[in-house]
Amino acid sequence: MKKQIVFFTGAGMSAESGLATFRDMGGLWEQYEITDVATPEAWSRDQQLVLDFYNQRRKQLLECEPNNGHRLIASLETDYDVKIVTQNVDDLHERAGSTDVLHLHGELMKVRSSKDESLVKQLDGWELKQGDLCEKGSQLRPHIVWFGEAVPEMDNAIPIVQSADIFVVIGTSLNVYPAAGLVDLVKPGAKIFVIDPNSPTVNKSVTNISEIASKGMEELLKYL
């Protein structure tokens, strides 16, 4: 049986692909107020602004390509049972060839019904407009977990993390809860690696690799 390696990835995973991060200097939160574009209240108040914001995110994503970090993770499927739990809403892991990806915070290239969150569909292209309706007649919205909303995939992420023989954190400051609490669920004896230029100190049993995602993955392959 192959060893199970679980990657927990954040914004730093995709930064090298040219995707703007939200919290870094010059990031999206400096250009937009969270309350204006990423809450249920924002959607109720100004649908067009929210639609425009996510349309621009999609347009940018379609111009980006997976970086070498994404590709190296996908390449490990030859020798390991690889699972990815990501805070990212982009599809770069999938486009790099990874086959088992759980998106905690939703998926940018998908949209869903405003009234029935189980009605999810892949968006063809980058633009979602007012008047684009689901089969039940309600406006389609971004398939994104907004601030103040529950994280339904968290229940599915927990057993994945608990089963990891090797747990690798890439490109996240471990500041976003409840997702950041996942590292505490790794079983005793599992190896834990943290790849980040500003590697957060989790505990003494963690191997820190203070590199960006692609360089960090090259280092990780040497350890493995």
C-alpha positions, 0 to 999 in steps of 0.5 A, a space after each residue: 500500500 502507498 503511503 498517504 501524503 496530504 497537502 494543505 495549501 493556501 494562497 502562497 501555493 498559487 502566488 508564483 502563478 501570478 494570482 493576487 493574494 488577499 492578505 499580503 502587501 498590495 493584496 486584494 484586501 487593500 483594494 477592496 473591503 471584505 464587507 463589500 465583496 465577500 459576505 452574504 450581506 454584500 451580496 444582498 446589498 450590491 450583487 453587481 459589485 460582487 459579480 464584477 469582483 469575482 468575474 475579474 478573479 476568474 478572468 485573471 485565473 484563466 490567464 494563469 498557469 500552474 507553477 512547478 510547485 503544483 506540478 511536483 505535487 501532482 507528480 507524487 501520485 506515482 509513488 504516494 496516495 496524494 490528497 490535497 486540502 486547499 484553502 484556494 478557490 483556483 483550479 491550478 492543482 487540478 490543471 497540474 494533474 492532481 486528482 484528489 482535491 478538496 476545496 474548503 472555501 469553494 471553487 472560483 470556476 463554479 457557481 451555485 443557486 442563491 436558494 439551493 446550495 446543492 445546485 452547483 454548476 461549472 461556469 463556461 468562461 469567466 463571466 457570471 451576470 445578473 439574470 443568470 438563473 439556476 433551474 429553480 429560477 434564482 440568481 446564480 452566485 459564486 460558489 465561494 464560502 464567504 466570511 460569516 458562512 459555514 465551511 461545509 467541507 471541513 467535516 470531509 477534510 478532518 478524516 483526510 488529515 487524520 489519515 495522513 502518514 505525511 502532512 505538508 503545509 504550503 503557502 499559508 500562515 496558519 492564521 485562517 480558522 477553522 482551517 488552521 486547526 487541521 494541523 492539530 489533527 495529524 496523527 502521532 508519528 506522522 511527519 509534518 513539513 511546513 513550506 513557507 518563506 515565513 514558516 510559522 513555528 507549529 511545534 518542534 516535530 515540524 520540519 520547516 522549509 523556508 522557501 516559496 512553493 516551487 523551491 520548497 517542493 524541490 526541497 521536500 522531494 529530497 526529504 522524501 
